[in-house]
């Protein structure tokens, strides 16, 4: 297979996996940077055997569940779906060389189509690029910078994410607070 075909197949697999767990009503839309480059890893893949920290940190923060067996991932994906939690990425294709800032308009279109009740952006770099454009598009984005829960940042992530879950985005332009 050529690289283009492999990338197309990978994108299709990621979309299908995410669609399987997309809630009918999205209460909390999470926006991350980009899916992992390795095709063996993705937030919505049920059989990820390593480096699935973002998923498990979100599960812990949203449901209180702790990973005891990686085979439980489908159960937790279903639980997130039942709670109306869904994740998208600013850049949908990790092989795409487009700079992140040029992906914001497409993100806005996707967020408008998903019609979430709340948007939480994960990773300060993504927040810096997307917060104001999402807010200016009238989307209910939470004004909180949340670190990615990588090595050594899990506690900071947990604290900031919990605060964002409790925060209510503004409903009118007068309610907006600047970052």
C-alpha positions in Angstrom: 0.0 0.0 0.0 1.2 3.5 -0.7 1.5 6.0 2.1 -1.5 8.0 0.9 -3.7 4.9 1.0 -2.4 3.9 4.4 -3.1 7.4 5.7 -6.6 7.4 4.1 -7.3 4.0 5.7 -6.0 5.2 9.1 -8.3 8.3 9.0 -11.3 6.1 8.1 -10.6 3.7 11.0 -10.3 6.7 13.4 -13.6 8.2 12.1 -15.4 4.9 12.4 -14.2 4.2 15.9 -15.2 7.7 17.0 -18.6 7.5 15.4 -19.3 4.3 17.2 -19.1 6.2 20.5 -20.5 9.6 19.5 -23.4 10.5 21.9 -26.7 11.6 20.3 -26.4 14.8 22.5 -23.0 16.1 23.4 -22.9 17.6 26.8 -19.1 17.9 27.0 -17.0 18.1 23.8 -13.3 17.7 24.5 -10.9 19.2 22.0 -7.4 17.8 21.9 -4.5 18.5 19.5 -4.2 15.6 17.1 -4.6 11.8 17.1 -1.4 9.8 17.7 0.6 9.1 14.6 0.8 5.4 15.4 -2.2 3.6 13.9 -2.3 1.2 16.9 -3.3 4.1 19.2 -6.3 6.3 19.2 -8.7 7.6 21.9 -11.6 5.6 20.4 -9.8 2.4 19.5 -11.0 -0.4 21.9 -7.8 -2.4 21.9 -4.9 0.0 22.7 -2.4 -1.9 24.7 0.0 1.0 25.7 0.3 4.8 25.8 -3.4 5.4 26.3 -3.0 7.9 29.1 -5.3 10.7 27.8 -8.2 8.2 27.6 -7.6 6.8 31.1 -7.0 10.3 32.7 -10.3 11.5 31.2 -12.1 8.4 32.4 -10.8 8.9 35.9 -11.8 12.6 35.9 -15.3 12.1 34.4 -16.4 8.8 35.9 -14.0 8.2 38.7 -13.1 4.8 37.2 -9.6 3.5 37.4 -8.0 1.2 34.8 -7.7 -2.3 36.2 -7.8 -4.1 32.9 -7.3 -2.6 29.4 -10.0 -4.9 28.1 -12.5 -2.7 30.0 -11.9 0.1 27.6 -15.1 -0.5 25.5 -17.1 -0.4 28.7 -15.7 3.0 29.6 -16.1 4.3 26.1 -19.8 3.4 26.3 -20.0 5.1 29.7 -18.5 8.3 28.3 -21.0 8.1 25.5 -23.9 7.6 27.9 -22.7 10.7 29.8 -22.6 12.8 26.6 -18.8 13.1 26.5 -17.1 13.2 23.1 -13.5 14.0 22.0 -12.4 15.6 18.7 -9.0 16.8 17.6 -8.0 20.2 16.3 -6.0 18.5 13.5 -7.8 15.3 12.5 -4.9 13.7 10.6 -1.5 13.5 12.3 0.2 13.0 8.9 -1.2 16.3 7.6 1.5 19.0 7.5 -0.9 21.9 7.8 0.0 24.2 10.7 -2.3 23.9 13.7 -3.5 27.5 13.4 -4.9 26.7 9.9 -7.0 23.9 11.3 -9.1 26.2 13.6 -11.7 27.1 11.0 -12.5 23.5 10.2 -12.7 22.8 14.0 -15.3 25.6 14.4 -17.4 24.0 11.6 -17.2 20.6 13.2 -18.0 22.0 16.7 -21.0 23.9 15.3 -22.3 20.7 13.7 -21.9 18.7 16.9 -23.8 21.4 18.9 -22.2 20.6 22.3 -23.4 22.2 25.5 -19.8 22.7 26.7 -16.4 22.6 25.1 -13.2 21.9 27.1 -9.9 22.4 25.3 -7.0 20.1 26.3 -3.4 21.4 26.0 -2.4 25.0 26.4 -1.2 25.3 22.8 -4.5 24.2 21.5 -6.3 26.6 23.9 -4.2 29.5 22.7 -5.1 28.9 19.1 -8.8 27.8 19.4 -10.4 29.5 22.5 -11.1 33.0 21.1 -12.2 31.7 17.6 -14.5 29.2 19.2 -15.9 31.7 21.6 -16.3 34.3 18.9 -18.3 31.7 16.8 -20.8 31.6 19.7 -19.7 28.2 21.0 -19.9 27.4 24.7 -16.1 27.0 25.3 -14.8 26.9 28.9 -12.1 29.6 29.6 -9.6 27.2 31.3 -6.1 26.3 30.2 -5.7 22.5 30.8 -2.3 20.8 30.5 -2.0 17.6 28.6 -1.7 14.8 31.1 1.7 13.7 29.9 4.6 12.6 32.1 4.5 14.5 35.3 1.4 16.5 34.5 -1.4 14.1 35.5 -2.2 15.9 38.8 -2.2 19.3 37.1 -4.5 17.9 34.4 -6.8 16.3 37.0 -7.2 19.6 38.9 -7.7 21.8 35.9 -10.0 19.3 34.2 -12.2 19.0 37.3 -12.5 22.8 37.5 -13.4 22.9 33.8 -16.1 20.3 34.2 -17.7 22.4 37.0 -17.3 25.7 35.0 -20.3 26.9 33.0 -19.5 28.6 29.8 -21.1 32.0 29.1 -24.5 32.1 27.5 -24.4 35.7 26.2 -21.6 38.1 25.0 -22.0 40.1 28.3 -21.0 36.9 30.3 -17.7 36.5 28.5 -14.5 36.8 30.4 -11.2 37.4 28.6 -8.4 34.8 29.0 
